[in-house]
Amino acid sequence: MKDIEQILDSLGFLDSEAKTYLTSLHRGPSTVLELTKHTGLSRQATYVVIEALTGRGLMSSVLRGKKKYYVAEDPERLLSYAQRKE
């Protein structure tokens, strides 16, 4: 996980973005409430971060019943993101 943190930092991710991505990666599919609880961010901030990560292709969502779960994409996607950024 330390390697991923360093990669996120070198790519210019905000602390909140890195924290949310790593939490989601570690916990698996999670609701916004669960991510909020484990990251310490506000619900509104969590939604903003999820939108940013989704825009980068590093997070996606799935609908299970009436609940929406967010899941971090495989860390391999970080490589493709880094290449696109260059």
N, C-alpha and C positions, 0 to 999 in steps of 0.2 A: 504493500500500500504506500510506503514511503516513496517508491519510484514514481507511482502515479501522481502523488502529491507534488513532487518536483516537476513532473511534466506539466501538470496543470498550472503551476506557478510560472514556469518558463513560457507558457503560451498566453500568459496575461490574464488568467482567470481570477475573478474576485474571490476573496476568502469565502463568501457565502455560496458562490457557484461551486467551488471546490468541495466545500463541506457537504452541500446537497448531493452532488454527484457521488462522492465517496460513501455517504450514508446510504443512498439508494443502491449503489453497487454492492455494499455489504449486506443490506437488509433484504434486497430483492423488491418485488412489486410492493409499493407502499402508497397509502392515501396521503393527501396533503397534510391532514392532521397528524399522521404518524411521522412524516418528514419534519413537520414543524416541531413536534415533541423532541425528536432526536437531534435536530440541528440547533435548536434554540432560536430560530428565526421566527418572525411573525408570520401569520398565514399569508398576508398580502405580499411580504417579501419572498416567501416561498413560491407563490404563483409567478412572480416576476422572474425569479431564478429558473424555474421550470421552463418558462417560455424562452428564456435565453438559451438554455441548454438544448431544448427541442429545436430551436432555430439552427443550432450548430450540429444537429444530428447526433447528439450524445444522450438524449433522453426521449422516451416515447411513452405513450399511455395505452392502457387497455381498459375496456369496460367489462366489469364483472357484475352482472345484475344491474343495480342502480348506482354502484360505486365505481369511481374512476381511480385506477391505480397507475402510478408512474414508476417507470423502471429505467435504470441507467443502461445504456447500450454497452456492449463489450468494450473493454479498454483498447482493443485493436482499432476501434473507430477514432481514437485519439490520434493515431498515426495518420490516418487519412485526413483528419481535420487539420493536423499540423501541415501536411503537404498542401492542402488547399489554401491554407493561410499564407504560405510562402508564395 
